[in-house]
Amino acid sequence: MSTTREVVSGALKLLGVRPAESPISDTEAIDGMEALNDMLNEWAVNGLTIDFETVEDLDEKLYVEDGFIGAIKANLAVYIAPEYNRAVTAELAMRAKKGRSIVRATIANEDTAFPDTLPVGSGNEWDNYV
């Protein structure tokens, strides 16, 4: 589980705003947290719901699947690029797109509902199966 500060810092590093060894400023962290909340809320409005709760503290854990963190960092970097007057590289754009596709596919697989008419073993479970 990553903290909000770690996710924002990772996004800024992907964007090239900060070198890997350089800490981010409090202003950058707060702006990044606000952008993170905005971005993930936009995802939810567009049907990409990852059971995210708005974060209000930089040291608060981001309670999402660990496999989503890389996708969130890359997409946050793309999302905040205009604020930092940075061009998004083709590599970063591809990484963000691929990450978002993985998140979308994972969520789609979790939400699959099977009709009761399918036999046991085809996605349905039978509680009384012996």
N, C-alpha and C positions, 0 to 999 in steps of 0.2 A: 504494500500500500504506500503510495507516494503522497507527500504533502502538496498543498497548493503551491507553495513556494518552489518546490522541486519541479513541478510541472511547468510553471511559468518560466523558471530559469532554463529548463531544457528547451522550451520553445524559443526563447531569446537566443540561445546558443545555436540552435538549428538555423535561425534567421541570420546569424552572424552579427548580432547586436553586441554580444559579449563573448569574449574568449572563454574556453572551457574552464580555465582556472580562476576567472574573475567573478566575484559575487555580484549579484544584481542589487541595484539601489532599492530603497523602500518604495519610492515613487514608481519605479518600473514594476515592482512586485504587486503593488496595489492596482495599478492600471491593468496589469496582466490578469489579476484575479477577477476584476470586473469584466474584462474581455472573455475570460474563460466561462464565467457565469452566463454572459450573453450568448456565446457560441453554443454552449450545451443546451441552453433553453431554446435557441433557434433549432437545434437538432431535434429536440422533443416536439416542437411545433410542426416540424416537417416529417414526423413519424419515426425518428431515430431516437427512441427513448432508451436510455441506458441506466435507469433507476438512479438518477443523479439528484442530489439535493444541493441547492445553492450554498456555496461556501462563503463565510464571512470573516475568516481568519486565515492568514497566510500559513500558519503552522498546522492547520486543520487537515486531517487525512482526507484524501479524495476517495470516497467509497464507490469505486467502480472496479470492474474486473481488471486484474493486473495486466491482462493481455490487451486492454484498451489504452493503456497509458501512452505507448508510443504513438498510436493513432491520434490521441488527443493532443500530444505535444506538437506533432507535425501539422495538424489542422489549426491549432492555435497560432503557430508560427505564420501560416498563410493568412489567417484571420487578422493578425495584428500588423502584418507587413506594411500596409499603407500608413499606419500611425508612426512608423519609424522610417518612412520614406525608403523602404527597401524593396528591391525587386525579388520576386519569388523565383528561385532557380527551377529549372525543369526537373531536377532530381528531387527537390523538396515538394514540388507540386505532385509528382508521381507518388512519392512516399505518402503524402497526405491522402491522395485519392485511393491508393491501395489500402491504407489503414482504415479509411472510412468504409470501404467495401467490405473489409473483414468484419468490422463492427456490425454493419448492416446484415451480413450473412449470419453472423453469430446470433443476433437478435431474431432473425427470421426462423432459425432452427429452434430456438427456445420457445417461440410462440406457436409452433405447429400444433394444431389440435387435430386429433384423429376421430372420425366418427365411431360410434359404438358398434356399428355393423361390421367393422374390420375384425378378422379373426385374431386371437391371441398370438403374439409373435410378429404382428404386422404393425406394431406401434402401440397397440392396446395392451393393457394389463388386465388380468382377471384376478380379483382378490381371492376367489375361492378355488383357484387352480391347485390341484393336488398332484 
